């Protein structure tokens, strides 16, 4: 039995420390950032050949059940920052994680590729919810000292932390848009007109003014090298 299956109870315990859903909505645990730090560490230190930790996350559907609800409901910038770091790493393309040609020569490698692709596809699907992209775009604007509606003047210089957050946010969006989708993933909007998940995500991003945010970012000297 694969080691990642044996670690299932430990993974469940870590993710259950983030929060839980009840009749009133989603309740966030006080120590959720500690759990997020642990999750990020485990992703960064997982087995580089079997990618066991992210496979366990895929098996447990923890992105849909835990990470996305927390992202949508949290009000803490630090929590959003940690979630974006985690999601950036979980959405790295499979070809950047494994040698596809080598892995495809063995059953375990083919299973690994399949499970990582399943994780990527489910993550992309979760991002068709406009509440998810809204949090990401608002975090991008906040770190650029940007308020499109009120046109609040930004500081003269961005901090290293702000630049890092901008980079991670843009990397996450790039990774999400890079994930391929199956033709069967087509869904209908309220008018009954079919749209792919990709088109829905792009629609959400532009309706939330990502274009204006990026145009503003290119005028900030410190952020240009991160775009």
C-alpha positions as a printed Julia matrix, in Angstrom:
227×3 Matrix{Float64}:
   0.0    0.0     0.0
   1.35   3.44   -0.91
   2.73   5.48    1.96
   0.49   8.41    1.09
  -2.6    6.31    1.88
  -1.17   5.4     5.27
  -0.71   9.11    6.02
  -4.4    9.79    5.34
  -5.5   10.18    8.99
  -2.69  12.67    9.63
  -3.67  14.7     6.57
  -7.31  14.64    7.63
  -6.34  15.91   11.08
  -4.32  18.77    9.61
  -7.04  19.92    7.22
  -9.77  19.58    9.85
  -7.8   22.12   11.89
  -8.62  24.79    9.31
 -12.34  25.04   10.03
 -15.68  23.39    9.41
 -19.05  23.98    7.78
 -22.26  24.18    9.79
 -25.79  25.49    9.34
 -24.56  29.09    9.73
 -21.82  28.82    7.11
 -18.1   28.16    7.42
 -16.42  28.49   10.82
 -12.67  29.23   10.78
 -10.54  27.77   13.56
  -8.34  30.18   15.49
  -5.15  28.23   14.74
  -5.82  27.76   11.02
  -2.64  29.6     9.99
  -0.52  27.08   11.9
  -2.24  24.29    9.99
  -1.67  26.13    6.7
   2.03  26.49    7.49
   2.18  22.74    8.13
   0.38  21.97    4.85
   2.73  24.25    2.89
   5.78  22.62    4.49
   4.49  19.14    3.65
   3.89  20.1     0.02
   7.38  21.6    -0.33
   9.05  18.57    1.25
   7.0   15.76   -0.34
   8.58  12.89   -2.27
   9.69  14.36   -5.61
   9.09  11.14   -7.51
   5.72  10.03   -6.13
   4.37  13.46   -5.08
   2.6   11.67   -2.27
   1.24  14.64   -0.35
  -0.6   16.34   -3.2
  -1.95  12.94   -4.29
  -3.4   12.5    -0.81
  -4.93  15.99   -1.05
  -6.49  14.99   -4.37
  -7.83  11.75   -2.86
  -9.34  13.62    0.09
 -10.77  16.43   -2.1
  -9.28  18.85    0.4
  -9.07  21.76   -2.04
 -12.83  21.76   -2.63
 -13.77  20.83    0.94
 -11.27  22.87    2.94
  -9.0   25.31    1.1
 -11.57  27.0    -1.15
 -14.18  27.53    1.63
 -11.45  29.0     3.83
 -10.25  31.27    1.01
 -13.77  32.55    0.4
 -14.62  33.14    4.06
 -11.43  34.38    5.7
 -10.95  38.08    6.46
  -7.28  37.75    7.41
  -4.62  38.82    4.89
  -2.08  36.37    6.35
  -4.48  33.49    5.8
  -5.06  34.53    2.18
  -1.29  34.85    1.7
  -0.69  31.3     2.97
  -3.58  29.88    0.93
  -2.23  31.47   -2.25
   1.24  30.03   -1.57
  -0.3   26.58   -1.1
  -2.47  26.83   -4.2
   0.45  28.08   -6.31
   2.36  24.91   -5.42
  -0.65  22.63   -5.88
  -1.33  24.02   -9.37
   2.18  23.56  -10.75
   1.81  21.77  -14.13
   2.42  18.03  -13.97
   5.19  18.3   -16.58
   7.08  20.59  -14.18
   6.76  18.08  -11.34
   7.64  14.83  -13.12
   9.44  13.48  -16.13
   6.33  12.41  -18.02
   8.22  10.11  -20.36
   9.98   8.26  -17.52
   6.96   8.15  -15.22
   4.74   6.75  -17.98
   6.9    3.61  -18.2
   5.59   2.2   -14.9
   2.16   1.68  -13.35
   3.0    3.78  -10.28
   4.14   6.61  -12.52
   0.98   6.49  -14.61
  -1.13   6.51  -11.43
   0.82   9.51  -10.16
   0.28  11.44  -13.4
  -3.44  10.6   -13.4
  -3.94  11.68   -9.79
  -2.03  14.95  -10.21
  -4.04  15.75  -13.34
  -7.23  15.01  -11.39
  -6.09  17.42   -8.68
  -5.38  20.11  -11.26
  -8.72  19.64  -13.03
 -10.72  19.81   -9.8
  -8.83  22.94   -8.72
  -9.56  24.67  -12.02
 -13.23  23.76  -11.68
 -13.31  25.25   -8.17
 -12.06  28.56   -9.55
 -15.09  29.06  -11.76
 -16.78  30.34   -8.57
 -16.42  34.13   -8.85
 -16.08  34.44   -5.08
 -12.75  32.62   -5.35
 -11.28  34.87   -8.02
 -12.65  37.93   -6.22
 -10.57  37.17   -3.13
  -7.46  36.68   -5.27
  -7.98  39.92   -7.24
  -8.7   41.93   -4.09
  -5.51  40.56   -2.53
  -3.59  41.61   -5.65
  -5.03  45.13   -5.48
  -4.35  45.45   -1.77
  -0.7   44.47   -2.14
  -0.28  47.0    -4.94
  -1.93  49.65   -2.77
  -4.52  49.78   -5.53
  -8.19  50.62   -5.2
  -9.76  50.85   -8.64
 -13.06  52.25   -7.44
 -11.76  54.92   -5.06
  -8.49  55.56   -6.89
  -6.59  55.66   -3.6
  -3.02  56.89   -4.07
  -0.45  54.16   -3.55
   2.75  54.38   -1.56
   5.87  55.5    -3.38
   7.53  52.11   -3.02
   6.3   48.55   -2.57
   7.84  46.34    0.09
   9.49  43.01   -0.68
   6.53  41.26    0.95
   4.08  43.11   -1.31
   6.1   42.22   -4.41
   6.23  38.56   -3.34
   2.47  38.51   -2.78
   1.88  40.09   -6.19
   4.12  37.49   -7.8
   2.39  34.56   -6.08
  -1.05  35.9    -6.96
  -0.18  36.25  -10.65
   1.51  32.82  -10.65
  -1.64  31.26   -9.21
  -3.83  32.81  -11.9
  -1.38  31.76  -14.61
  -1.32  28.19  -13.3
  -5.11  28.0   -13.11
  -5.53  29.25  -16.67
  -2.82  26.85  -17.88
  -4.66  23.76  -16.6
  -6.39  22.02  -19.52
 -10.03  21.04  -19.27
 -11.99  18.22  -20.79
 -14.68  18.98  -23.36
 -17.11  17.24  -21.0
 -16.49  20.0   -18.46
 -18.63  22.44  -20.46
 -21.45  23.89  -18.39
 -24.28  26.35  -19.02
 -24.8   29.81  -17.62
 -28.15  31.29  -16.63
 -29.15  31.92  -20.24
 -28.47  28.33  -21.22
 -25.51  29.31  -23.41
 -22.59  26.88  -23.02
 -19.26  28.2   -21.75
 -16.12  26.35  -20.81
 -14.67  26.65  -17.34
 -11.75  28.55  -18.87
 -14.07  31.16  -20.37
 -15.98  31.49  -17.11
 -12.79  32.1   -15.13
 -11.59  34.7   -17.64
 -15.01  36.38  -17.53
 -14.84  36.5   -13.73
 -11.34  37.99  -13.78
 -12.19  40.77  -16.21
 -15.49  41.54  -14.51
 -13.45  41.99  -11.34
 -11.13  44.4   -13.21
  -7.93  42.4   -13.41
  -7.06  44.35  -16.58
  -7.08  47.67  -14.73
  -5.08  46.15  -11.87
  -2.36  44.89  -14.24
  -2.25  48.18  -16.17
  -1.77  49.97  -12.84
   0.93  47.49  -11.78
   3.07  48.17  -14.86
   3.35  51.79  -13.74
   4.94  50.72  -10.43
   8.72  50.32  -10.9
   9.15  47.61   -8.25
   6.38  45.42   -9.67
   7.42  45.48  -13.34
  10.08  42.78  -12.93
   7.49  40.52  -11.28
   4.94  40.71  -14.12
